[in-house]
Amino acid sequence: MTNRQVSPGMAFFTDFVVTGTVRGADATSTPAEVTGLLGDAFVESRTGPGQLLRSYHLVEVAWEREQEGEGWRGLYVTVQAHRLDVPLSVDALAADLERAGFPLVEVAPDGVGCRRFVRADSRVAVLVDEESGQVLAITAPAWFAPGARGEPSPWSRESGRDQVRHLVGLGAAEREAWARRRAPGEAGEAARWWWFLWVACRQLLPDEGERGFGHDRSVWEVLALWLLGSCEAAGVLDRTDAVCQIVRYGLLEPDTAVRACLDAIPVSRADVATRESTPYARENLVAVNASRAAKRLTLAAGELLPRVRDRALRAEVAAWLELRTRLM
């Protein structure tokens, strides 16, 4: 891939939507891995010590790190389709994906002139100009989601915070009783309500070692875990999403969180689908998505590895991490 203006064929775009990768490079790839896969004809820029952006003209890859000297953590891969010589029509892209058996799902518009589409299993988002139908950008992982997570909330942010502040002071039985009284009866509305409460909770969750609104963080962690479990039961999150949220917000101590990651992996290391063994085809979607879940959960566990005490847990995570670049 070079820096000159190019207009790749439709297969390039559909492949990215289906796989979430560009020639095998994805948002989990390191800078060295991306160079090995996409070459060295890139322009690189840094926005401060903690952000790295690399551009292969149409394709951009971004990383972050907390401090100098640490390894880079992948943020996203974006195909900047608005830079094409010939505009890419979302209708043509959607039709091609439909024929391949990987249809896009449209989610709520962004409110500022763009339509948004997502392929949930590959976690790829497609941003489209509302007026022209031109694809502007395709990004993995998606920063918006289908269903309750991608819909605007009918409830105010302050209402959510008030409800969460009330909930954090209740015992388990009182919380359940409160939810039975308040939760909407319709399934879709209930899913959106649980997600709304979880978002409010994570915005108020104190940092580790801090107290929040007169309560220890441990009390907030109990509430957060309950809300995540409720989101999972309502179908807003699957098990992989829920466990990744647990790790991201530090809701369990490291050994317990890593064990939860490993328990949630839906396939064994011996049976997991890899890029070499399994084509991205509709008939292989269950195996592909199990591999994707394994990859996400392995990476989440890997973030905690320096703090894990149990040697067996450390060894199992290390074994999965050795498979990382081969997973889907």
C-alpha positions in Angstrom: 0.0 0.0 0.0 1.4 3.4 -0.9 0.6 7.1 -0.1 -0.6 7.9 -3.7 -4.3 8.4 -4.3 -6.0 5.1 -4.9 -9.5 3.8 -5.4 -9.6 0.2 -4.3 -12.4 -2.1 -5.5 -15.5 -3.0 -3.5 -13.9 -6.2 -2.2 -11.5 -4.1 -0.1 -14.3 -2.4 1.7 -16.6 -5.4 2.2 -13.6 -7.4 3.5 -12.9 -4.7 6.1 -16.5 -4.7 7.2 -16.7 -8.5 7.5 -13.3 -9.0 9.1 -12.5 -5.8 10.9 -9.0 -6.1 9.5 -7.0 -4.6 6.6 -4.7 -7.3 5.3 -4.7 -8.9 8.7 -4.0 -5.7 10.6 -6.6 -4.7 13.2 -7.0 -2.5 16.2 -5.1 -5.0 18.4 -2.0 -5.0 16.2 1.2 -3.4 17.4 3.0 -0.8 15.3 5.6 -3.4 14.4 2.9 -5.9 13.4 1.1 -3.2 11.2 4.4 -2.4 9.5 4.9 -6.1 8.7 1.4 -6.4 7.3 0.9 -3.1 5.5 4.5 -2.0 4.8 6.5 1.1 5.7 5.0 3.6 3.2 3.2 5.6 5.9 3.1 9.0 7.5 3.2 9.0 11.3 2.3 11.7 13.8 2.1 12.0 17.5 -0.3 14.2 19.4 1.6 14.3 22.7 3.5 11.4 24.3 0.5 9.2 24.7 -1.0 9.2 21.2 0.3 7.7 17.9 -1.5 8.0 14.5 -0.2 6.3 11.4 -1.7 7.0 7.9 -1.5 4.8 4.8 -3.5 7.4 3.0 -7.0 5.7 3.1 -6.1 3.6 6.1 -5.3 5.1 9.5 -4.3 3.2 12.6 -4.2 4.7 16.1 -2.6 3.7 19.4 -2.3 5.1 22.9 -0.2 4.6 26.0 -0.3 6.0 29.5 3.4 7.0 29.8 6.6 7.1 27.9 8.4 3.7 27.6 5.2 1.6 27.8 4.0 -0.5 24.9 1.4 1.0 22.5 -2.2 -0.1 22.9 -4.3 -0.2 19.8 -7.3 2.2 19.6 -8.8 1.8 16.1 -8.3 1.2 12.4 -10.2 3.6 10.1 -10.7 3.5 6.3 -11.2 7.2 5.4 -13.5 6.6 2.4 -14.2 10.3 2.0 -10.6 10.5 0.4 -11.6 8.3 -2.5 -11.4 9.7 -6.1 -14.8 8.1 -6.7 -17.3 8.3 -3.8 -18.3 5.0 -2.2 -22.1 4.6 -2.1 -23.6 3.1 1.1 -26.3 1.4 -1.0 -23.6 -0.3 -3.1 -21.6 -1.4 -0.1 -24.8 -2.6 1.8 -25.9 -4.6 -1.3 -22.5 -6.3 -1.7 -22.5 -7.2 2.0 -26.1 -8.5 1.8 -25.0 -10.8 -1.1 -22.1 -12.0 0.9 -24.4 -12.8 3.9 -23.1 -10.1 6.2 -25.7 -7.4 6.1 -25.3 -4.0 7.8 -27.7 -2.8 10.5 -28.6 0.9 10.6 -28.6 2.5 14.0 -29.9 5.9 15.2 -28.5 8.9 13.1 -25.9 11.1 14.9 -28.2 14.2 14.7 -25.6 16.3 12.8 -26.2 15.0 9.2 -24.8 11.5 9.2 -26.3 8.0 9.1 -24.7 5.2 11.1 -24.4 1.5 10.2 -22.8 -1.3 12.1 -21.8 -4.9 11.6 -22.0 -6.0 15.3 -20.0 -9.3 15.1 -16.9 -7.7 13.5 -17.5 -4.5 15.6 -17.2 -2.3 12.5 -19.0 1.0 12.1 -19.9 2.8 8.8 -20.5 6.5 8.9 -22.4 7.9 5.9 -23.3 11.4 4.7 -27.1 11.7 5.2 -27.7 13.8 2.1 -25.4 12.2 -0.5 -25.3 8.6 0.8 -21.6 8.7 0.5 -19.6 6.5 2.9 -17.3 8.9 4.9 -15.4 6.4 7.1 -15.4 2.8 8.2 -14.0 2.1 11.6 -13.2 -0.9 13.8 -13.9 -1.2 16.6 -17.2 0.6 16.3 -17.7 3.5 18.7 -21.5 3.1 18.4 -23.6 0.0 18.6 -27.0 -1.4 17.5 -30.0 -1.7 19.7 -30.3 0.0 23.1 -26.6 1.1 23.2 -27.0 3.0 19.9 -30.3 4.7 20.6 -30.7 8.1 22.2 -32.0 8.0 25.7 -35.4 9.4 26.5 -34.3 10.0 30.1 -32.2 12.9 31.3 -28.6 12.4 32.4 -29.4 14.0 35.8 -32.4 11.6 36.2 -30.0 8.7 35.7 -27.5 10.0 38.2 -30.2 10.6 40.8 -31.4 7.0 40.4 -27.9 5.6 40.7 -27.1 7.7 43.8 -30.3 6.3 45.3 -29.5 2.7 44.3 -25.9 2.7 45.7 -27.3 3.2 49.2 -29.7 0.2 49.0 -29.2 -3.5 49.9 -29.6 -6.3 47.4 -33.2 -7.0 48.2 -34.1 -3.4 48.1 -32.5 -2.9 44.7 -34.4 -5.8 43.3 -37.7 -4.5 44.6 -36.9 -1.1 43.3 -36.2 -2.5 39.8 -39.4 -4.5 39.8 -41.3 -1.3 40.5 -39.4 0.9 38.0 -38.3 -1.3 35.1 -40.3 -0.8 31.8 -42.5 -3.7 30.9 -41.6 -3.8 27.2 -38.4 -5.8 26.5 -36.8 -3.2 24.2 -37.5 -0.3 26.5 -36.3 -2.3 29.5 -33.0 -3.0 27.7 -32.5 0.7 27.0 -33.4 1.6 30.6 -30.8 -0.9 32.1 -28.1 0.5 29.7 -29.1 4.0 30.7 -28.5 3.2 34.4 -25.2 1.4 33.7 -23.9 4.5 31.8 -25.0 6.7 34.7 -23.2 4.4 37.2 -19.9 4.2 35.3 -19.9 8.0 35.0 -20.1 8.3 38.8 -17.9 5.3 39.7 -15.1 6.6 41.9 -11.5 5.9 41.1 -9.8 3.1 43.0 -9.1 4.2 46.6 -11.7 7.1 46.4 -15.0 7.5 48.1 -18.1 8.6 46.1 -21.0 10.4 47.6 -20.3 9.1 51.1 -19.8 5.5 50.0 -16.7 3.3 49.7 -15.8 2.3 46.1 -16.6 -1.3 47.1 -20.3 -0.4 47.4 -20.2 1.2 44.0 -18.5 -1.9 42.6 -21.4 -4.0 43.9 -23.9 -1.8 42.3 -21.9 -1.7 39.0 -21.8 -5.5 38.9 -25.5 -5.8 39.5 -26.3 -3.3 36.7 -24.0 -5.2 34.3 -25.7 -8.4 35.2 -29.0 -6.8 34.6 -27.8 -5.5 31.2 -26.7 -9.0 30.3 -30.0 -10.5 31.3 -31.8 -7.8 29.3 -29.7 -8.7 26.2 -28.0 -5.3 26.0 -24.6 -6.9 26.6 -23.4 -10.4 25.9 -21.1 -12.2 28.3 -17.9 -11.0 26.5 -19.1 -7.4 26.6 -20.0 -7.6 30.3 -16.7 -9.2 31.4 -14.7 -6.6 29.3 -16.6 -3.9 31.1 -15.8 -5.5 34.5 -12.1 -5.4 33.6 -12.2 -1.9 32.1 -13.7 -0.4 35.2 -11.8 -2.5 37.7 -14.8 -4.0 39.4 -13.1 -7.2 40.6 -9.6 -7.9 42.0 -7.2 -9.0 39.3 -7.1 -12.8 39.9 -10.9 -12.9 40.0 -11.3 -10.7 36.9 -8.9 -12.8 34.9 -10.6 -16.0 36.0 -13.9 -14.4 34.8 -12.3 -13.6 31.4 -11.0 -17.2 31.0 -14.3 -18.7 32.1 -16.2 -16.5 29.5 -14.0 -17.7 26.6 -16.5 -19.9 24.6 -14.0 -22.2 23.0 -10.9 -24.1 24.0 -7.4 -23.2 22.8 -7.3 -26.5 20.9 -10.5 -25.8 19.1 -10.4 -22.1 18.5 -10.8 -20.9 14.9 -7.7 -19.1 13.5 -7.1 -17.0 10.4 -5.2 -20.0 8.9 -7.9 -22.6 9.7 -11.2 -20.8 9.1 -12.4 -18.6 6.2 -14.6 -15.6 7.0 -17.8 -17.2 5.6 -21.4 -17.2 6.7 -21.3 -20.9 7.6 -18.3 -20.4 9.9 -19.8 -17.4 11.7 -20.3 -19.2 15.0 -16.7 -20.3 15.1 -15.4 -16.9 13.9 -17.3 -15.1 16.6 -16.1 -17.5 19.3 -12.5 -16.7 18.1 -13.3 -13.0 18.3 -14.7 -13.3 21.8 -11.6 -15.3 22.8 -9.4 -12.6 21.5 -11.2 -9.8 23.3 -11.2 -11.6 26.6 -7.6 -12.6 26.3 -6.6 -9.0 25.7 -8.7 -7.9 28.6 -7.0 -10.5 30.8 -3.6 -9.6 29.5 -4.1 -6.0 30.7 -4.2 -7.4 34.3 -1.4 -9.9 33.9 1.2 -7.9 35.8 -1.1 -7.9 38.9 -2.2 -11.5 38.8 -0.7 -13.8 41.6 -2.0 -17.2 40.6 0.6 -18.9 38.5 -1.8 -21.2 36.7 -3.9 -18.2 35.7 -0.8 -16.3 34.4 0.3 -19.4 32.4 -3.2 -19.8 30.8 -3.4 -16.2 29.8 0.1 -16.3 28.4 -0.8 -19.3 26.3 -3.8 -17.5 24.9 -1.8 -14.4 24.2 0.6 -16.5 22.1 -2.4 -17.1 19.8 -3.5 -13.5 19.7 -2.3 -12.6 16.2 -3.8 -15.8 14.7 -7.3 -15.2 16.2 -10.1 -13.7 14.1 
